[in-house]
Amino acid sequence: MPTATEITETVQNGILKVVEKSQRLTLDALKTATGTFDSLVPGRPSMPFAGVVSPQELVDSSFGLVEKLLEAQKSFVTELVALTTTKTAA
């Protein structure tokens, strides 16, 4: 009989696969749409603030912040669990 940890990992892996497949399908659809759009419109409009920050820099910066926030939350919850599960001598 599978353990709770094994069941949890199986469910998590299934969710991750669904998300990845959805992302692939979305990217494929956008590639098709932009290919069609590019053939109809000669040039793409410029992005606001294009000279200030690149789209990739913006993505990296935003996800960098999210990664730091997630790590801080993990640390907090880890310490909280340790505090609430530690046996104290009476």
VMD Tcl script that draws the C-alpha trace (Angstrom):
set ca {
  {0.00 0.00 0.00}
  {1.44 3.41 -0.96}
  {2.38 5.79 1.82}
  {0.87 9.25 2.24}
  {4.14 10.73 0.99}
  {4.08 8.59 -2.16}
  {0.46 9.53 -2.86}
  {1.27 13.21 -2.35}
  {4.25 13.00 -4.72}
  {2.14 11.23 -7.34}
  {-0.55 13.92 -7.16}
  {2.05 16.71 -7.26}
  {3.76 15.16 -10.29}
  {0.40 14.84 -12.04}
  {-0.40 18.50 -11.39}
  {3.02 19.55 -12.65}
  {2.57 17.53 -15.85}
  {-0.84 19.14 -16.49}
  {0.60 22.63 -15.96}
  {3.57 21.93 -18.25}
  {1.32 20.52 -20.98}
  {-0.99 23.52 -20.72}
  {2.01 25.85 -21.01}
  {3.30 23.98 -24.08}
  {-0.11 24.14 -25.75}
  {-0.39 27.86 -24.99}
  {3.07 28.57 -26.40}
  {2.32 26.53 -29.53}
  {-0.93 28.43 -30.06}
  {0.82 31.78 -29.56}
  {3.60 30.83 -31.99}
  {0.98 30.02 -34.61}
  {-0.96 33.22 -33.92}
  {2.11 35.46 -33.96}
  {3.34 33.81 -37.14}
  {0.03 34.65 -38.80}
  {0.00 38.15 -37.32}
  {3.58 38.84 -38.41}
  {2.74 37.92 -41.99}
  {-0.17 40.39 -41.99}
  {1.43 43.30 -40.13}
  {4.86 44.49 -41.25}
  {6.26 45.53 -37.85}
  {5.56 45.04 -34.19}
  {4.73 48.04 -32.06}
  {7.45 49.06 -29.65}
  {6.99 48.26 -25.99}
  {6.71 51.11 -23.50}
  {9.93 51.63 -21.53}
  {11.77 49.39 -24.02}
  {15.02 51.28 -23.47}
  {14.76 51.17 -19.68}
  {14.41 47.45 -19.00}
  {14.19 44.43 -21.28}
  {11.25 42.04 -21.01}
  {13.64 39.27 -19.91}
  {15.12 41.50 -17.19}
  {11.62 42.21 -15.95}
  {10.78 38.49 -15.86}
  {14.06 37.68 -14.06}
  {13.56 40.44 -11.52}
  {9.94 39.51 -10.82}
  {10.62 35.81 -10.44}
  {13.71 36.56 -8.34}
  {11.47 38.39 -5.88}
  {8.93 35.55 -5.86}
  {11.71 33.01 -5.24}
  {12.98 35.05 -2.27}
  {9.45 35.40 -0.87}
  {8.81 31.68 -1.24}
  {12.09 30.83 0.50}
  {11.23 33.22 3.35}
  {7.80 31.61 3.70}
  {9.33 28.12 3.70}
  {11.79 29.15 6.41}
  {8.99 30.68 8.48}
  {6.72 27.64 8.19}
  {9.62 25.27 8.89}
  {10.39 27.12 12.11}
  {6.70 27.31 13.00}
  {6.31 23.54 12.56}
  {9.44 22.95 14.65}
  {8.06 25.15 17.41}
  {4.67 23.49 17.43}
  {5.98 19.93 17.32}
  {8.83 20.21 19.82}
  {8.18 18.45 23.08}
  {8.97 20.59 26.09}
  {9.94 19.18 29.46}
  {7.35 19.79 32.15}
}
mol new
graphics top color blue
foreach p $ca { graphics top sphere $p radius 0.5 }
foreach p [lrange $ca 0 end-1] q [lrange $ca 1 end] { graphics top cylinder $p $q radius 0.2 }
display resetview
